[in-house]
Structures are given as C-alpha cells and as structure tokens.
Amino acid sequence: MFMFTPLSPVTIPDPKTISEMERLEGKMDQLSHPMASNKAPVDLGLFGYRPISRARYTTAGKKPLLPPGMHYSLTLAFSGGTKRFCVIGGQFYEEGASLPDGARIVKIRANRVLVRKQRFTSWVPVARKVEAKSNHQDKPGEKM
C-alpha cells in the first residue's frame, strides 16, 4: 500500500517576474561562463606576495620545493660604519648571520632586511611602531 503525502503549495511568480526571467534566460550562458578579462593583474609584490610557479619535476621522485614561511619580527635595522646590524625577534644580528631556523641575513638596509631561507629570499620590513593608547589626555600646561 502506497502512502501519498500532499505537496506543499507552490506560488506562481507574477507576470513582471516571469518576463524578467525570460529576459535573463538569453544571458544565462554569459553569466555562467564570463569572458576573460584583458586587464593586467595587480602586482602584489610590494606587499610581500610571491606567486608560486608550477612545479617542475626534473627527476622522478623529487618533490617541488615550496617557499618556506618567512615571518620575522624585525624591530630595528641600522649601520655602524661599514657594519650593518638588525634586531629580529628580540635578538641582535649582523649582516651574514644565521637565524635559528636556518635562514641567513643577506643584506641589511635602513628599513628592511633581506633574508634567504633554502633557495628563497624575501625582504622583511621593519615593523611599524604601534602607539599605546592612553586614557589620560594631556592638557596644555599640565605636568606629567
């Protein structure tokens, strides 16, 4: 014995909606497969983005080498005569020094440091100072 369940009522769209649907039906192919854009891609290299190229397998069994994470906290970079120094992760380093994760400091500039890890290099900018917000507002003539 079969049991039939009643169907829920379906409302029919008004004529204006139906004509809009018919108009869009001719454009559905364009909407589902938009044409490629001729615009040039945005260069995100200034923000540290490096696109990963497709892996090239030279010999069987070798895995592609992906860029390692190079997330360092650079708080200070300066030069003293012919030597250049920086502070990364609270530690003092000079140009050419090795970091604990195996990376090496290649170049030190006034506002950035070039770090090489494996076969990849990346410029690490000096972190911007974050001002501490204070609830106390100085008034003219007030002494601290």
C-alpha positions in Angstrom: 0.0 0.0 0.0 1.4 3.4 -1.0 1.1 6.5 1.1 1.0 9.8 -0.7 2.0 12.9 1.1 0.4 16.1 0.0 2.7 18.5 -1.8 3.2 21.9 -0.4 1.6 24.7 -2.4 3.7 26.5 -5.0 3.2 30.1 -5.7 3.5 31.2 -9.3 5.6 34.4 -9.9 3.8 37.5 -11.2 4.0 38.4 -14.9 6.7 41.0 -14.3 9.0 38.5 -12.7 8.3 35.9 -15.4 9.2 38.4 -18.1 12.4 39.3 -16.2 13.3 35.6 -16.0 12.7 35.2 -19.8 14.9 38.2 -20.5 17.8 36.8 -18.3 17.4 33.3 -19.8 19.2 34.5 -23.0 22.1 35.8 -20.9 22.5 32.7 -18.7 25.3 31.4 -20.8 27.2 34.7 -20.4 26.5 34.7 -16.7 27.7 31.2 -16.1 30.8 31.5 -18.4 32.0 35.1 -18.3 34.5 36.3 -20.9 38.2 36.5 -19.8 39.4 40.0 -18.8 42.1 41.8 -20.7 43.1 43.8 -17.6 46.7 43.4 -16.3 46.9 41.5 -13.0 47.7 43.5 -9.8 51.3 43.4 -8.7 51.2 42.4 -5.0 55.0 42.1 -4.7 55.1 45.3 -2.8 53.2 43.6 0.0 55.5 40.6 0.1 53.4 38.3 -2.1 55.3 35.9 -4.3 53.3 33.8 -6.7 54.2 30.1 -6.7 55.1 28.9 -10.2 54.1 25.4 -11.3 56.4 22.7 -10.0 58.8 21.4 -12.5 59.8 17.8 -11.9 63.3 17.2 -13.2 63.8 13.7 -11.9 61.3 11.1 -10.8 60.5 11.0 -7.1 61.6 14.6 -6.3 59.0 16.8 -4.7 58.8 20.5 -5.6 60.4 22.9 -3.1 57.8 25.4 -1.9 58.7 28.8 -0.4 59.2 28.5 3.4 57.3 30.7 5.8 59.5 33.7 6.5 57.6 35.5 9.2 60.1 37.5 11.2 59.6 40.4 13.6 62.2 43.0 12.5 62.2 45.8 15.0 65.4 47.6 14.2 67.9 47.9 11.3 70.9 50.2 11.3 74.6 50.5 10.2 77.6 51.4 12.2 80.4 52.4 9.9 81.0 49.5 7.5 79.0 47.0 9.6 75.2 46.6 9.5 73.1 45.3 12.3 69.4 44.4 13.0 67.2 43.1 15.7 64.9 40.2 14.7 62.7 38.5 17.2 64.4 40.4 20.0 67.8 39.1 19.1 70.8 41.2 17.8 72.3 40.1 14.4 74.8 41.4 12.0 74.8 41.1 8.2 75.7 37.5 7.2 74.5 35.9 10.4 72.3 32.8 10.6 68.9 32.7 12.2 67.8 29.9 14.5 65.5 28.4 11.8 68.4 28.1 9.3 67.7 31.3 7.4 70.6 33.7 6.7 70.7 37.5 6.8 71.9 38.5 3.3 71.6 42.3 3.4 70.6 44.9 5.9 69.1 48.3 4.8 67.8 51.1 6.9 64.2 50.0 6.8 64.4 46.3 5.7 66.4 43.1 5.8 66.9 40.6 3.0 66.6 37.0 4.4 67.5 33.8 2.5 66.0 30.5 3.6 66.6 27.4 1.5 66.7 28.8 -2.1 64.2 31.6 -1.4 64.9 35.2 -0.5 62.5 37.8 1.0 62.7 41.4 2.2 61.4 41.8 5.7 60.3 45.3 6.5 60.9 47.0 9.9 57.7 46.6 11.9 55.8 49.8 12.4 55.6 51.0 16.0 52.1 50.7 17.5 51.3 53.6 19.7 49.9 52.6 23.0 46.5 54.3 23.6 46.2 56.1 26.8 43.0 57.1 28.7 44.9 60.1 30.0 44.7 63.1 27.8 47.3 65.8 28.2 46.0 69.3 28.7 48.1 72.4 27.9 50.2 73.4 30.8 49.7 70.1 32.6 52.7 68.4 34.2 53.3 64.7 34.0 
